[in-house]
Amino acid sequence: MSEKLTVAVIGCGRFAQFFVPLFKAHPYVEKVYVCDLIREKAEEYKERFDVEIIDTFEEALANPEINCIGNFTQRHLHGDIVIRALKAGKHLYSAVPMATSVDECQEIVELVKQTGKIYMMGETCYYYPCAMYCREAYKEGKFGTFVHGDSQYFHDIDAIGYGKTPNEAGMPPLFYPTHSTGMILSATDSYVKKVVCLGYKDTVNDGRFGKGTNEWDNEFSNQYVLMELSNGGIARVTEARRIGYKSPSSYISGFYGTDGSYEFSNAQHLLIERISARGDDEVMKVTDVSDYVNSSEMTYNKNDPEFKTKAASHEWQWDVFSPVQQKEIDRLPKEYDGLPNGHMGSHKFLIDDFCKAVYNHKHPIVNAWKAARYTIPGLVAIESAKQGGVPMDVPDCGEGPKD
Ligand SMILES: NC(=O)c1ccc[n+]([C@@H]2O[C@H](COP(=O)([O-])OP(=O)(O)OC[C@H]3O[C@@H](n4cnc5c(N)ncnc54)[C@H](O)[C@@H]3O)[C@@H](O)[C@H]2O)c1
């Protein structure tokens, strides 16, 4: 039986503002509440979005009218918020990451199994055009068997929109691995079995990273993980918070198979395919697929004399769709036409996924099992880095139901 949604959005910070209008406009949603520990933030949302305030998270849990929680709190709070909400019988949409401990991730998966509630992690990069392109091309067999891929989330701490307090800013970068892992693991249709990680000890003495300077005693501003995947391939995932690079912040830079490859730099996406027999004289065909993968606004501006500089500075990449996203655009409700979007057009797909999952009672694509597979490798890799790169096995919560 279908179930309409009444959603309490917990956390009225910088990120949730993009999602309240999308929850409100979705045809399966009856009502949206907002809530923040800081009352003025909830009041501001109330005015801006014409929604009601629910005073506390605990009141939202106790209110039988509310069947869904939208978790937009700071990332080290996610495990606790999600676990309490599932125990209270709510469906969950949670911003990334799933949680910041392996135990919490495993408990969330178990609670979803026990309660039958819907859990979705709002991984924006699942719908990033480069990830969609690699998924599509890999499924079509353009690369042959997967060999190796590189994905990264580069976000300099001074430019980052969240976690601005010195303590939050100093968190291990791999508390937040899901943009990188979500892209490369979904594209390779695999999960991580083993990790080896090294950390870059921060050299800028600004009170964020270093022993004794944050709650996590974390000295690494950047972490580099080699991952052995279930399909035998290798991924290299980088989470960098001190880096002279801006856009796109999350991307697959290379995806290599036995017969073909994908490479990306600045705004150029290339498909490289072997079109002859293997051997000394083999012939590789290069196809520039940039117009298919870049946003239509980038393509429209590609002859701008400052194009590369503007692309590297994040122009044209926030809320405009790319041709590779067309199939997903077609399934969006008409109520979304003209509403603001974000993160390479992903916000609308995510909220639509969640609303349909609850309404139809079918687990969404980025369900608890996938969220665990995207989050846990990063948490294990933090320990590997602390021990100077010791290889570590990654626990797996399984595939999850195939609905
Ligand atoms: N691309 C992405 O997927 C992406 C981008 C940005 C942020 N995020 C995630 O979104 C989350 C929120 O980021 P942000 O920048 O909005 O953070 P923020 O610090 O601006 O906002 C978080 C808000 O949650 C409130 N809060 C915390 N605990 C609460 C509770 N128990 N009850 C009510 N309110 C509570 C805080 O008071 C704060 O206002 C983070 O987890 C971050 O990881 C994801």
The ligand as an SDF file (V2000), in Angstrom:
LIG
                    3D

 44 48  0  0  0  0  0  0  0  0999 V2000
   27.3340   17.1440   -1.5660 N   0  0  0  0  0  0  0  0  0  0  0  0
   26.8700   16.7160   -0.4020 C   0  0  0  0  0  0  0  0  0  0  0  0
   26.3790   15.6100   -0.3230 O   0  0  0  0  0  0  0  0  0  0  0  0
   26.9440   17.6100    0.8060 C   0  0  0  0  0  0  0  0  0  0  0  0
   27.2910   18.9660    0.6920 C   0  0  0  0  0  0  0  0  0  0  0  0
   27.2820   19.7600    1.8410 C   0  0  0  0  0  0  0  0  0  0  0  0
   26.9520   19.1990    3.0710 C   0  0  0  0  0  0  0  0  0  0  0  0
   26.6430   17.8750    3.1520 N   0  0  0  0  0  0  0  0  0  0  0  0
   26.2810   17.2570    4.4630 C   0  0  0  0  0  0  0  0  0  0  0  0
   25.1440   17.9380    4.9770 O   0  0  0  0  0  0  0  0  0  0  0  0
   25.2100   17.9900    6.3940 C   0  0  0  0  0  0  0  0  0  0  0  0
   24.8800   19.3900    6.8660 C   0  0  0  0  0  0  0  0  0  0  0  0
   25.8370   20.3030    6.3830 O   0  0  0  0  0  0  0  0  0  0  0  0
   25.6440   21.8610    6.6190 P   0  0  0  0  0  0  0  0  0  0  0  0
   26.7260   22.5530    5.8820 O   0  0  0  0  0  0  0  0  0  0  0  0
   24.2430   22.2540    6.3760 O   0  0  0  0  0  0  0  0  0  0  0  0
   25.9400   21.9380    8.2030 O   0  0  0  0  0  0  0  0  0  0  0  0
   25.5620   23.1140    9.1710 P   0  0  0  0  0  0  0  0  0  0  0  0
   26.5160   23.0310   10.3110 O   0  0  0  0  0  0  0  0  0  0  0  0
   25.4330   24.4010    8.4170 O   0  0  0  0  0  0  0  0  0  0  0  0
   24.0890   22.7470    9.6670 O   0  0  0  0  0  0  0  0  0  0  0  0
   23.8160   21.6790   10.5360 C   0  0  0  0  0  0  0  0  0  0  0  0
   22.6740   22.1530   11.4250 C   0  0  0  0  0  0  0  0  0  0  0  0
   22.1870   21.0340   12.1740 O   0  0  0  0  0  0  0  0  0  0  0  0
   21.7330   21.5450   13.4240 C   0  0  0  0  0  0  0  0  0  0  0  0
   21.5750   20.4180   14.3570 N   0  0  0  0  0  0  0  0  0  0  0  0
   22.5390   19.5850   14.8390 C   0  0  0  0  0  0  0  0  0  0  0  0
   21.9880   18.6890   15.6890 N   0  0  0  0  0  0  0  0  0  0  0  0
   20.6680   18.9530   15.7300 C   0  0  0  0  0  0  0  0  0  0  0  0
   19.5840   18.3720   16.4350 C   0  0  0  0  0  0  0  0  0  0  0  0
   19.7410   17.3310   17.2720 N   0  0  0  0  0  0  0  0  0  0  0  0
   18.3450   18.9170   16.2800 N   0  0  0  0  0  0  0  0  0  0  0  0
   18.1520   19.9700   15.4490 C   0  0  0  0  0  0  0  0  0  0  0  0
   19.1500   20.5640   14.7590 N   0  0  0  0  0  0  0  0  0  0  0  0
   20.3920   20.0600   14.9020 C   0  0  0  0  0  0  0  0  0  0  0  0
   22.8090   22.5250   13.8060 C   0  0  0  0  0  0  0  0  0  0  0  0
   22.3620   23.4370   14.7770 O   0  0  0  0  0  0  0  0  0  0  0  0
   23.0910   23.2000   12.4680 C   0  0  0  0  0  0  0  0  0  0  0  0
   22.3180   24.3630   12.2710 O   0  0  0  0  0  0  0  0  0  0  0  0
   26.5970   17.5220    6.7790 C   0  0  0  0  0  0  0  0  0  0  0  0
   26.4640   16.2570    7.3160 O   0  0  0  0  0  0  0  0  0  0  0  0
   27.3790   17.4280    5.4960 C   0  0  0  0  0  0  0  0  0  0  0  0
   28.1900   16.2780    5.5120 O   0  0  0  0  0  0  0  0  0  0  0  0
   26.6080   17.0810    2.0400 C   0  0  0  0  0  0  0  0  0  0  0  0
  1  2  1  0
  2  3  2  0
  2  4  1  0
  4  5  1  0
  4 44  2  0
  5  6  2  0
  6  7  1  0
  7  8  2  0
  8  9  1  0
  8 44  1  0
  9 10  1  0
  9 42  1  0
 10 11  1  0
 11 12  1  0
 11 40  1  0
 12 13  1  0
 13 14  1  0
 14 15  2  0
 14 16  1  0
 14 17  1  0
 17 18  1  0
 18 19  2  0
 18 20  1  0
 18 21  1  0
 21 22  1  0
 22 23  1  0
 23 24  1  0
 23 38  1  0
 24 25  1  0
 25 26  1  0
 25 36  1  0
 26 27  1  0
 26 35  1  0
 27 28  2  0
 28 29  1  0
 29 30  1  0
 29 35  2  0
 30 31  1  0
 30 32  2  0
 32 33  1  0
 33 34  2  0
 34 35  1  0
 36 37  1  0
 36 38  1  0
 38 39  1  0
 40 41  1  0
 40 42  1  0
 42 43  1  0
M  CHG  2   8   1  16  -1
M  END
$$$$
